Amino acid sequence: MIVLRALARLVTFLLLVALAVVGLALAVFSLGPAGSFSLPGLAQLVHLPALRDDVGRLLGAVEASGPLAALTGLAGLASVVVGLLLLAGALVSRRERLAVMERTDQGTLAARRRPLGRVAGALVEQVRGVTATKTKVRPGRRRGGKVAVEAVHSRTTDPKQVRTAARELLGPITEAFGLKTRIRPRVGDAKQRVE
């Protein structure tokens, strides 16, 4: 959806630039009399009579049966699909999912994914022997969800102790938000700092 949204913005910008250029050209060419800068002069400059004849021949070939008609039909179908994708990218709203703690008549108490992930990472980094963490929070559609924590620890630290201590520290958050916890201890490499 992010790619469709960016593509829709790019196409919109390009169409607006083209529309501005065409409007400026029409404004300049509509100022003068028929011989100099005028709309008939613009039509003559861009060879509209020859273009009309070329388009007429193309439309005649498209209406006839054959490979050109099939190719034109596929191109038309592809342009419709691209147009629908651009509309979807421009119109579909992308709401951020929140980790909901409580939902009442007065409102909803919730947290965003990144701050909640940072809090979870900071809590797990308090475990003895853990040098770094990577967290990912995936809220559910209504309530609950998952929090995945990768805890980098020293070689001398027992992974089971890291997992147990991390679950204990994350308990208040995971219970409050109804999150399932997945903790993956990993031994750090030589470049990482060890406590």
Backbone as a chain_set.jsonl record, in Angstrom:
{"seq": "MIVLRALARLVTFLLLVALAVVGLALAVFSLGPAGSFSLPGLAQLVHLPALRDDVGRLLGAVEASGPLAALTGLAGLASVVVGLLLLAGALVSRRERLAVMERTDQGTLAARRRPLGRVAGALVEQVRGVTATKTKVRPGRRRGGKVAVEAVHSRTTDPKQVRTAARELLGPITEAFGLKTRIRPRVGDAKQRVE", "coords": {"N": [[0.82, -1.193, 0.0], [2.034, 1.172, 0.633], [3.735, 1.629, -1.506], [1.865, 1.965, -3.559], [0.632, 4.307, -2.667], [2.763, 6.156, -2.809], [3.272, 6.036, -5.564], [0.84, 6.999, -6.547], [0.971, 9.638, -5.632], [3.183, 10.567, -7.1], [2.269, 10.307, -9.772], [0.098, 12.045, -9.659], [1.429, 14.489, -9.185], [2.945, 14.702, -11.583], [0.864, 14.828, -13.475], [-0.337, 17.228, -12.706], [1.731, 19.041, -13.267], [1.911, 18.71, -16.067], [-0.656, 19.599, -16.771], [-0.461, 22.267, -15.942], [1.51, 23.23, -17.72], [0.224, 22.868, -20.204], [-1.967, 24.555, -19.814], [-0.627, 27.03, -19.571], [0.51, 27.207, -22.137], [-1.825, 27.341, -23.721], [-2.869, 29.738, -22.741], [-0.92, 31.601, -23.574], [-1.003, 31.288, -26.375], [-3.57, 32.055, -26.963], [-3.667, 34.789, -26.891], [-2.958, 36.489, -29.096], [-3.774, 37.736, -32.512], [-5.251, 35.854, -35.285], [-3.105, 35.223, -36.977], [-0.647, 35.163, -35.594], [0.11, 34.512, -32.416], [-2.231, 32.379, -31.58], [-5.094, 30.246, -31.047], [-5.743, 28.753, -33.441], [-3.222, 29.012, -34.614], [-1.637, 27.608, -32.795], [-2.718, 25.055, -33.146], [-1.899, 24.597, -35.748], [0.848, 24.671, -35.363], [1.399, 22.405, -33.769], [0.692, 20.481, -35.533], [-2.01, 19.526, -35.793], [-4.021, 18.894, -37.808], [-2.717, 16.849, -39.325], [-2.262, 15.069, -37.261], [-4.9, 14.42, -36.606], [-5.639, 12.956, -38.872], [-3.849, 10.789, -38.628], [-4.692, 9.675, -36.175], [-7.274, 8.978, -36.908], [-6.762, 6.926, -38.793], [-5.521, 5.092, -37.042], [-7.633, 4.519, -35.259], [-9.401, 3.353, -37.034], [-7.967, 1.038, -37.663], [-7.948, -0.175, -35.175], [-10.644, -0.753, -34.77], [-11.042, -2.759, -36.612], [-10.807, -6.35, -36.923], [-8.14, -8.334, -35.618], [-4.561, -8.636, -34.814], [-3.76, -6.121, -33.822], [-6.061, -5.023, -32.739], [-6.542, -6.78, -30.582], [-4.236, -6.326, -29.054], [-4.593, -3.621, -28.439], [-6.935, -3.786, -26.926], [-5.974, -5.248, -24.69], [-4.118, -3.387, -23.741], [-5.839, -1.307, -23.032], [-7.307, -2.579, -20.983], [-5.226, -3.024, -19.156], [-4.58, -0.376, -18.541], [-6.888, 0.404, -17.217], [-6.759, -1.228, -14.939], [-4.367, -0.27, -13.774], [-5.186, 2.343, -13.255], [-7.208, 1.848, -11.339], [-5.637, 0.76, -9.28], [-4.061, 3.003, -8.672], [-6.061, 4.72, -7.75], [-6.844, 3.255, -5.487], [-4.481, 3.454, -4.006], [-4.483, 6.173, -3.505], [-6.883, 6.698, -2.154], [-7.45, 4.802, -0.115], [-7.283, 4.653, 3.288], [-4.589, 4.46, 5.538], [-4.412, 3.195, 8.482], [-2.766, 3.31, 11.578], [-2.162, 0.517, 13.556], [-3.007, 0.108, 16.921], [-1.861, -0.857, 20.152], [-4.142, -1.927, 22.309], [-5.062, -1.104, 25.562], [-7.248, -0.602, 27.211], [-10.694, -0.275, 26.597], [-13.371, 1.818, 26.787], [-16.575, 3.455, 27.381], [-15.919, 6.105, 27.622], [-13.611, 6.372, 26.142], [-10.591, 5.2, 24.507], [-7.754, 3.592, 25.744], [-4.612, 3.359, 24.639], [-1.515, 2.315, 23.043], [1.126, 3.216, 20.812], [2.931, 1.219, 18.401], [5.818, 1.444, 18.119], [6.813, 3.056, 20.381], [5.953, 1.338, 22.452], [7.413, -0.925, 21.823], [9.984, 0.066, 22.254], [9.923, 0.46, 25.015], [9.61, -2.182, 25.865], [12.026, -3.234, 24.908], [13.867, -1.752, 26.45], [13.256, -2.702, 28.982], [13.984, -5.416, 28.782], [16.704, -5.14, 28.362], [17.625, -4.688, 30.881], [18.129, -7.108, 31.988], [20.568, -9.194, 33.372], [23.588, -9.569, 31.657], [22.518, -9.209, 29.124], [23.121, -7.463, 26.19], [22.079, -6.077, 24.027], [18.976, -5.379, 22.309], [16.324, -6.293, 20.067], [13.169, -5.356, 19.15], [9.789, -6.132, 18.275], [6.539, -5.178, 17.881], [3.353, -6.375, 17.381], [0.247, -5.445, 17.169], [-3.049, -6.79, 17.774], [-6.158, -6.945, 15.885], [-8.422, -6.116, 17.375], [-7.91, -6.402, 20.214], [-5.061, -7.291, 22.199], [-2.296, -9.158, 20.821], [1.113, -9.519, 19.667], [4.416, -9.544, 21.023], [7.668, -9.558, 20.032], [10.896, -10.289, 21.027], [14.295, -10.024, 20.521], [17.008, -10.943, 22.256], [20.242, -10.076, 22.741], [22.971, -11.613, 24.151], [25.773, -12.228, 26.422], [28.381, -14.73, 26.07], [28.719, -16.172, 28.38], [26.334, -16.112, 29.686], [23.345, -17.77, 30.571], [20.946, -18.857, 28.241], [18.352, -19.694, 28.978], [17.967, -18.484, 31.453], [18.007, -15.83, 30.644], [15.685, -15.743, 29.079], [13.719, -16.373, 31.004], [14.015, -14.275, 32.894], [13.508, -12.068, 31.27], [10.836, -12.508, 30.509], [9.65, -12.199, 32.992], [10.195, -9.499, 33.585], [8.822, -8.273, 31.487], [6.247, -8.901, 32.093], [4.234, -7.101, 33.428], [3.626, -5.297, 31.324], [2.86, -6.957, 29.167], [0.657, -8.278, 30.234], [-1.081, -6.141, 30.769], [-1.63, -5.133, 28.198], [-2.483, -7.387, 26.946], [-0.731, -8.989, 25.435], [1.017, -11.556, 23.678], [4.087, -13.111, 24.372], [7.223, -13.502, 22.804], [10.393, -14.512, 23.215], [13.648, -14.444, 22.128], [16.666, -15.524, 22.822], [20.031, -14.698, 21.952], [23.418, -15.318, 21.253], [25.865, -12.834, 21.439], [28.165, -11.392, 19.037], [31.771, -11.021, 18.711], [32.268, -8.297, 18.419], [30.393, -6.897, 19.806], [29.549, -5.16, 22.801], [30.074, -6.422, 26.028], [28.535, -6.806, 29.158]], "CA": [[0.0, 0.0, 0.0], [2.924, 2.333, 0.673], [4.209, 1.849, -2.875], [0.738, 2.527, -4.32], [0.427, 5.688, -2.23], [3.845, 6.967, -3.381], [3.057, 6.097, -7.009], [-0.295, 7.896, -6.784], [1.444, 11.017, -5.442], [4.046, 10.907, -8.223], [1.43, 10.492, -10.963], [-0.659, 13.281, -9.445], [2.343, 15.612, -9.4], [3.259, 14.795, -13.014], [-0.325, 15.298, -14.182], [-0.52, 18.651, -12.408], [2.742, 19.782, -14.027], [1.485, 18.691, -17.472], [-1.824, 20.477, -16.883], [0.012, 23.654, -15.844], [2.208, 23.565, -18.97], [-0.79, 22.998, -21.256], [-2.709, 25.787, -19.54], [0.227, 28.158, -19.913], [0.598, 27.27, -23.608], [-3.114, 27.828, -24.224], [-3.003, 31.152, -22.389], [-0.032, 32.389, -24.433], [-1.427, 31.23, -27.775], [-4.887, 32.664, -27.165], [-3.562, 36.238, -26.759], [-2.793, 37.256, -30.327], [-4.718, 37.522, -33.608], [-5.226, 34.533, -35.927], [-1.861, 34.969, -37.697], [0.536, 34.981, -34.752], [-0.19, 33.634, -31.289], [-3.668, 32.127, -31.468], [-5.386, 28.815, -30.974], [-5.489, 28.111, -34.735], [-1.775, 28.957, -34.815], [-1.148, 26.499, -31.987], [-3.105, 23.817, -33.816], [-1.024, 24.445, -36.922], [2.201, 24.421, -34.872], [1.521, 21.014, -33.307], [0.268, 19.631, -36.653], [-3.253, 18.849, -35.442], [-4.707, 18.228, -38.931], [-2.027, 15.587, -39.635], [-2.503, 14.178, -36.126], [-6.272, 13.935, -36.732], [-5.647, 11.903, -39.884], [-3.159, 9.622, -38.073], [-5.567, 9.068, -35.17], [-8.37, 8.346, -37.642], [-6.273, 5.643, -39.325], [-5.318, 4.177, -35.924], [-8.942, 4.07, -34.77], [-9.934, 2.424, -38.035], [-7.271, -0.239, -37.506], [-8.361, -0.773, -33.904], [-11.991, -1.281, -34.922], [-10.983, -3.982, -37.41], [-10.332, -7.503, -36.169], [-6.746, -8.647, -35.885], [-3.677, -8.561, -33.639], [-3.706, -4.766, -33.273], [-7.255, -4.842, -31.905], [-6.344, -7.523, -29.337], [-3.215, -5.612, -28.294], [-5.211, -2.395, -27.929], [-7.845, -4.185, -25.847], [-5.174, -5.569, -23.504], [-3.561, -2.134, -23.214], [-6.941, -0.611, -22.359], [-7.587, -3.284, -19.734], [-4.117, -2.753, -18.244], [-4.681, 1.009, -18.06], [-7.981, 0.441, -16.229], [-6.249, -1.835, -13.698], [-3.419, 0.682, -13.183], [-5.984, 3.443, -12.715], [-7.859, 1.404, -10.102], [-4.601, 0.66, -8.25], [-3.707, 4.364, -8.255], [-7.166, 5.204, -6.914], [-6.755, 2.581, -4.189], [-3.354, 4.038, -3.278], [-4.788, 7.538, -3.087], [-8.083, 6.828, -1.338], [-7.511, 3.902, 1.027], [-6.555, 5.211, 4.424], [-3.73, 3.5, 6.222], [-4.433, 3.502, 9.905], [-1.794, 2.592, 12.377], [-2.765, -0.308, 14.601], [-2.569, 0.45, 18.276], [-1.997, -1.881, 21.185], [-5.212, -1.408, 23.17], [-5.03, -1.541, 26.949], [-8.603, -0.571, 27.751], [-11.663, 0.414, 25.753], [-14.596, 2.084, 27.548], [-17.46, 4.446, 26.755], [-15.246, 7.405, 27.635], [-12.539, 6.395, 25.151], [-9.691, 4.058, 24.402], [-6.399, 3.77, 26.237], [-3.804, 2.52, 23.757], [-0.133, 2.748, 22.806], [1.647, 2.934, 19.476], [3.832, 0.064, 18.365], [7.243, 1.74, 18.331], [7.127, 3.364, 21.79], [5.762, 0.143, 23.271], [8.571, -1.776, 21.546], [11.154, 0.639, 22.941], [9.786, 0.174, 26.443], [9.897, -3.612, 26.044], [13.466, -3.417, 24.73], [14.571, -1.191, 27.612], [13.061, -3.613, 30.121], [14.769, -6.64, 28.586], [18.125, -4.797, 28.49], [17.976, -4.696, 32.304], [18.508, -8.468, 32.373], [22.033, -9.318, 33.502], [24.233, -10.255, 30.546], [21.94, -8.78, 27.846], [23.834, -6.28, 25.702], [21.27, -5.351, 23.039], [17.689, -6.012, 22.013], [15.51, -5.878, 18.923], [11.78, -5.678, 19.493], [8.765, -5.918, 17.267], [5.205, -5.299, 18.466], [2.282, -6.533, 16.375], [-1.059, -5.437, 17.84], [-4.165, -7.47, 17.139], [-7.163, -6.049, 15.302], [-9.273, -5.539, 18.425], [-7.133, -6.335, 21.449], [-4.025, -8.309, 22.23], [-1.259, -9.102, 19.809], [2.358, -10.213, 19.987], [5.661, -8.793, 21.127], [8.823, -10.437, 19.812], [12.126, -9.656, 21.496], [15.546, -10.744, 20.33], [17.921, -10.469, 23.297], [21.64, -10.437, 22.5], [23.605, -11.756, 25.469], [27.165, -12.685, 26.412], [28.549, -16.19, 25.973], [28.669, -16.795, 29.707], [24.972, -16.033, 30.224], [22.485, -18.889, 30.187], [19.78, -18.377, 27.493], [17.107, -19.96, 29.709], [17.834, -17.437, 32.465], [17.641, -14.603, 29.93], [14.279, -15.862, 28.69], [12.885, -16.314, 32.207], [14.076, -12.924, 33.471], [12.846, -11.139, 30.343], [9.38, -12.698, 30.666], [9.245, -11.637, 34.271], [10.21, -8.039, 33.471], [7.788, -7.842, 30.528], [4.935, -9.325, 32.58], [3.225, -6.049, 33.602], [3.213, -4.722, 30.028], [2.145, -7.942, 28.346], [-0.65, -8.534, 30.844], [-1.935, -4.959, 30.61], [-2.049, -4.992, 26.804], [-2.934, -8.673, 26.431], [0.217, -9.396, 24.395], [1.758, -12.805, 23.807], [5.508, -12.79, 24.334], [8.187, -14.449, 22.233], [11.736, -14.021, 23.506], [14.66, -15.266, 21.464], [18.03, -15.175, 23.226], [21.056, -14.957, 20.932], [24.759, -14.971, 21.725], [26.437, -11.727, 20.681], [29.462, -11.652, 18.422], [32.909, -10.439, 19.425], [32.283, -6.832, 18.29], [29.416, -6.278, 20.695], [29.983, -4.922, 24.171], [29.544, -7.362, 27.014], [28.529, -6.239, 30.51]], "C": [[0.866, 1.259, 0.0], [3.417, 2.668, -0.724], [3.1, 2.465, -3.722], [0.499, 3.986, -3.952], [1.498, 6.607, -2.819], [3.675, 7.117, -4.891], [1.901, 7.027, -7.352], [0.127, 9.355, -6.614], [2.321, 11.465, -6.603], [3.234, 11.175, -9.483], [0.607, 11.765, -10.844], [0.201, 14.502, -9.697], [2.644, 15.79, -10.886], [2.063, 15.289, -13.821], [-0.58, 16.78, -13.923], [0.495, 19.516, -13.152], [2.351, 19.843, -15.5], [0.295, 19.611, -17.69], [-1.416, 21.948, -16.808], [0.703, 24.093, -17.129], [1.216, 23.759, -20.107], [-1.605, 24.267, -21.048], [-1.916, 27.026, -19.881], [0.348, 28.32, -21.43], [-0.693, 27.799, -24.205], [-3.304, 29.309, -23.922], [-2.143, 32.022, -23.295], [-0.555, 32.425, -25.866], [-2.815, 31.825, -28.002], [-4.841, 34.188, -27.099], [-3.642, 36.981, -28.095], [-3.87, 37.015, -31.363], [-4.445, 36.187, -34.298], [-3.894, 34.238, -36.596], [-0.69, 34.639, -36.806], [0.268, 33.979, -33.631], [-1.7, 33.504, -31.152], [-3.887, 30.622, -31.397], [-5.27, 28.129, -32.332], [-3.996, 28.023, -35.058], [-1.145, 27.825, -34.016], [-1.485, 25.163, -32.627], [-2.23, 23.552, -35.022], [0.389, 24.077, -36.487], [2.393, 22.967, -34.431], [1.001, 20.019, -34.331], [-1.0, 18.836, -36.32], [-3.981, 18.245, -36.644], [-4.05, 16.894, -39.296], [-2.246, 14.573, -38.507], [-3.91, 13.604, -36.179], [-6.347, 12.808, -37.753], [-4.977, 10.633, -39.363], [-4.02, 8.901, -37.04], [-6.75, 8.375, -35.844], [-7.956, 7.008, -38.227], [-6.079, 4.623, -38.208], [-6.644, 3.641, -35.4], [-9.599, 3.113, -35.754], [-9.278, 1.061, -37.923], [-7.672, -0.941, -36.22], [-9.742, -1.4, -34.031], [-12.007, -2.574, -35.723], [-10.478, -5.126, -36.537], [-8.879, -7.781, -36.557], [-5.896, -8.484, -34.648], [-3.61, -7.17, -33.02], [-4.905, -4.5, -32.363], [-7.104, -5.561, -30.568], [-5.315, -6.82, -28.451], [-3.78, -4.333, -27.681], [-6.186, -2.701, -26.802], [-7.105, -4.521, -24.565], [-4.562, -4.314, -22.887], [-4.631, -1.325, -22.483], [-7.28, -1.242, -21.03], [-6.486, -3.024, -18.706], [-4.189, -1.332, -17.706], [-5.806, 1.155, -17.042], [-7.501, -0.125, -14.901], [-5.268, -0.895, -13.003], [-4.155, 1.865, -12.572], [-6.667, 3.073, -11.413], [-6.84, 1.259, -8.967], [-4.175, 2.038, -7.751], [-4.803, 4.973, -7.387], [-7.124, 4.564, -5.533], [-5.616, 3.166, -3.365], [-3.651, 5.429, -2.764], [-5.92, 7.597, -2.065], [-8.114, 5.952, -0.089], [-6.665, 4.478, 2.155], [-5.763, 4.102, 5.103], [-3.671, 3.901, 7.684], [-3.39, 2.678, 10.631], [-2.531, 1.782, 13.433], [-2.158, 0.054, 15.947], [-2.736, -0.758, 19.182], [-2.969, -1.325, 22.223], [-5.084, -1.997, 24.567], [-6.451, -1.642, 27.496], [-9.496, 0.225, 26.812], [-12.964, 0.553, 26.549], [-15.466, 3.055, 26.767], [-16.805, 5.823, 26.683], [-14.13, 7.499, 26.59], [-11.699, 5.142, 25.202], [-8.319, 4.45, 24.924], [-5.516, 2.802, 25.454], [-2.406, 3.102, 23.628], [0.252, 2.398, 21.372], [2.691, 1.835, 19.556], [5.273, 0.405, 18.72], [7.561, 2.127, 19.771], [6.965, 2.157, 22.707], [6.919, -0.83, 23.062], [9.824, -1.264, 22.221], [11.107, 0.363, 24.447], [10.121, -1.29, 26.708], [11.394, -3.878, 25.895], [14.263, -2.897, 25.914], [14.423, -2.095, 28.834], [13.929, -4.853, 29.981], [16.262, -6.35, 28.704], [18.573, -4.717, 29.947], [18.399, -6.079, 32.786], [20.035, -8.572, 32.375], [22.582, -10.14, 32.339], [23.687, -9.87, 29.188], [22.61, -7.481, 27.424], [23.022, -5.463, 24.707], [19.965, -6.107, 22.814], [17.146, -5.482, 20.693], [14.091, -6.31, 19.249], [10.859, -5.38, 18.325], [7.41, -6.187, 17.917], [4.197, -5.371, 17.332], [0.938, -6.583, 17.091], [-2.1, -6.217, 17.043], [-5.178, -6.461, 16.613], [-8.022, -5.385, 16.374], [-8.477, -5.33, 19.716], [-6.104, -7.441, 21.407], [-2.997, -8.095, 21.134], [-0.03, -9.849, 20.272], [3.482, -9.208, 20.145], [6.793, -9.81, 21.008], [10.081, -9.671, 20.182], [13.296, -10.58, 21.197], [16.554, -10.136, 21.296], [19.327, -10.994, 23.015], [22.343, -10.474, 23.852], [25.034, -12.265, 25.307], [27.209, -14.207, 26.385], [28.394, -16.874, 27.329], [27.255, -16.806, 30.297], [24.134, -17.185, 29.687], [21.247, -18.36, 29.456], [18.451, -18.605, 28.222], [16.878, -18.898, 30.787], [17.45, -16.103, 31.82], [16.16, -14.629, 29.592], [13.359, -15.712, 29.902], [12.854, -14.903, 32.793], [13.375, -11.913, 32.574], [11.334, -11.278, 30.437], [8.866, -12.066, 31.951], [9.187, -10.111, 34.208], [9.122, -7.521, 32.529], [6.372, -8.154, 30.995], [3.907, -8.211, 32.743], [2.729, -5.461, 32.278], [2.372, -5.716, 29.248], [0.771, -8.269, 28.931], [-1.595, -7.361, 30.629], [-2.472, -4.829, 29.19], [-2.548, -6.298, 26.2], [-2.038, -9.207, 25.32], [0.816, -10.755, 24.717], [3.232, -12.476, 23.592], [6.296, -13.903, 23.665], [9.575, -13.855, 22.422], [12.735, -14.995, 22.897], [16.043, -14.807, 21.911], [19.022, -15.544, 22.117], [22.395, -14.503, 21.481], [25.319, -13.884, 20.825], [27.777, -12.104, 20.08], [30.544, -10.869, 19.156], [32.908, -8.916, 19.393], [31.358, -6.152, 19.294], [29.931, -6.209, 22.124], [29.309, -5.917, 25.113], [29.625, -6.706, 28.383], [29.259, -7.143, 31.484]], "O": [[0.482, 2.285, -0.561], [3.51, 3.839, -1.093], [3.352, 3.376, -4.51], [0.199, 4.808, -4.818], [1.189, 7.707, -3.277], [3.906, 8.194, -5.44], [1.969, 7.764, -8.335], [-0.314, 10.217, -7.374], [2.224, 12.608, -7.049], [3.479, 12.157, -10.184], [0.437, 12.488, -11.826], [-0.24, 15.45, -10.347], [2.604, 16.911, -11.394], [2.227, 16.081, -14.749], [-0.995, 17.506, -14.827], [0.157, 20.605, -13.617], [2.444, 20.901, -16.122], [0.242, 20.328, -18.689], [-1.964, 22.782, -17.529], [0.5, 25.22, -17.581], [1.342, 24.702, -20.888], [-1.9, 24.978, -22.008], [-2.467, 27.981, -20.427], [0.296, 29.437, -21.945], [-0.654, 28.629, -25.113], [-3.837, 30.052, -24.747], [-2.592, 33.077, -23.74], [-0.551, 33.479, -26.501], [-3.19, 32.074, -29.148], [-5.882, 34.83, -27.239], [-4.329, 37.998, -28.198], [-4.773, 36.206, -31.153], [-3.511, 35.475, -33.931], [-3.572, 33.062, -36.771], [0.196, 33.894, -37.223], [0.206, 32.771, -33.857], [-2.367, 34.416, -30.663], [-2.978, 29.833, -31.654], [-4.748, 27.016, -32.395], [-3.554, 27.07, -35.7], [-0.227, 27.158, -34.494], [-0.66, 24.25, -32.655], [-1.859, 22.409, -35.288], [1.058, 23.278, -37.142], [3.437, 22.371, -34.695], [0.88, 18.832, -34.029], [-1.057, 17.626, -36.538], [-4.526, 17.15, -36.509], [-4.749, 15.913, -39.55], [-2.398, 13.377, -38.757], [-4.113, 12.438, -35.84], [-7.038, 11.814, -37.531], [-5.46, 9.528, -39.612], [-4.079, 7.671, -37.023], [-7.179, 7.309, -35.405], [-8.722, 6.047, -38.165], [-6.412, 3.448, -38.366], [-6.769, 2.447, -35.127], [-10.278, 2.17, -35.349], [-9.945, 0.037, -38.069], [-7.731, -2.169, -36.176], [-9.992, -2.463, -33.464], [-12.897, -3.404, -35.533], [-9.804, -4.899, -35.533], [-8.454, -7.499, -37.677], [-6.412, -8.228, -33.561], [-3.421, -7.047, -31.81], [-4.776, -3.83, -31.339], [-7.49, -5.024, -29.53], [-5.5, -6.728, -27.237], [-3.476, -4.003, -26.535], [-6.257, -1.955, -25.826], [-7.534, -4.137, -23.478], [-4.494, -4.186, -21.665], [-4.361, -0.728, -21.441], [-7.516, -0.538, -20.048], [-6.772, -2.826, -17.525], [-3.892, -1.102, -16.534], [-5.692, 1.943, -16.104], [-7.802, 0.434, -13.846], [-5.322, -0.735, -11.784], [-3.791, 2.338, -11.495], [-6.709, 3.877, -10.482], [-7.139, 1.595, -7.821], [-3.954, 2.228, -6.555], [-4.515, 5.659, -6.406], [-7.34, 5.237, -4.525], [-5.761, 3.355, -2.157], [-3.144, 5.833, -1.718], [-5.913, 8.466, -1.193], [-8.743, 6.324, 0.902], [-5.478, 4.753, 1.982], [-6.219, 2.965, 5.221], [-2.963, 4.834, 8.062], [-3.171, 1.504, 10.33], [-3.415, 2.296, 14.118], [-0.953, 0.272, 16.075], [-3.639, -1.573, 18.996], [-2.652, -0.369, 22.931], [-5.008, -3.213, 24.742], [-6.817, -2.619, 28.15], [-9.1, 1.271, 26.297], [-13.581, -0.44, 26.935], [-15.142, 3.432, 25.641], [-17.103, 6.612, 25.787], [-13.747, 8.602, 26.198], [-12.049, 4.157, 25.853], [-7.791, 5.509, 24.586], [-5.647, 1.585, 25.583], [-2.145, 4.231, 24.045], [-0.23, 1.421, 20.8], [3.256, 1.556, 20.614], [5.885, -0.28, 19.539], [8.5, 1.577, 20.346], [7.751, 1.972, 23.636], [7.359, -1.485, 24.006], [10.639, -2.048, 22.707], [12.129, 0.069, 25.067], [10.831, -1.605, 27.663], [11.968, -4.652, 26.66], [15.229, -3.531, 26.338], [15.355, -2.235, 29.625], [14.543, -5.294, 30.952], [17.021, -7.231, 29.107], [19.773, -4.68, 30.221], [18.964, -6.211, 33.872], [20.698, -8.079, 31.462], [22.118, -11.247, 32.065], [24.32, -10.169, 28.176], [22.665, -6.52, 28.191], [23.26, -4.264, 24.562], [19.862, -7.302, 23.087], [17.468, -4.373, 20.266], [13.837, -7.469, 19.578], [11.118, -4.498, 17.507], [7.161, -7.275, 18.434], [4.192, -4.528, 16.435], [0.53, -7.641, 17.569], [-2.042, -6.296, 15.815], [-5.062, -5.263, 16.87], [-8.316, -4.194, 16.272], [-8.389, -4.216, 20.233], [-6.254, -8.415, 20.668], [-2.851, -6.998, 20.596], [-0.105, -10.705, 21.154], [3.504, -8.164, 19.494], [6.871, -10.779, 21.764], [10.307, -8.554, 19.717], [13.293, -11.755, 21.565], [16.913, -8.965, 21.177], [19.57, -12.2, 23.047], [22.319, -9.499, 24.605], [25.452, -12.674, 24.224], [26.211, -14.879, 26.64], [27.981, -18.031, 27.401], [27.02, -17.457, 31.315], [24.206, -17.529, 28.507], [20.555, -17.494, 29.991], [17.528, -17.799, 28.095], [15.748, -18.464, 31.013], [16.664, -15.34, 32.381], [15.458, -13.64, 29.799], [12.347, -15.013, 29.84], [11.789, -14.398, 33.148], [12.716, -10.998, 33.069], [10.62, -10.275, 30.445], [7.786, -11.477, 31.985], [8.247, -9.5, 34.715], [8.565, -6.447, 32.755], [5.403, -7.723, 30.371], [2.792, -8.352, 32.24], [1.544, -5.163, 32.136], [1.309, -5.375, 28.73], [-0.177, -8.51, 28.183], [-2.776, -7.557, 30.341], [-3.63, -4.461, 28.992], [-2.992, -6.313, 25.052], [-2.528, -9.813, 24.367], [1.088, -11.069, 25.875], [3.578, -11.662, 22.735], [6.072, -15.086, 23.921], [9.892, -12.811, 21.85], [12.671, -16.203, 23.122], [16.541, -13.794, 21.419], [18.871, -16.56, 21.439], [22.501, -13.442, 22.096], [25.261, -13.989, 19.6], [28.445, -13.023, 20.554], [30.259, -10.142, 20.108], [33.503, -8.295, 20.274], [31.523, -4.969, 19.595], [30.653, -7.092, 22.587], [28.118, -6.204, 24.99], [30.649, -6.121, 28.739], [29.354, -6.826, 32.669]]}, "num_chains": 1, "name": "protein.A"}
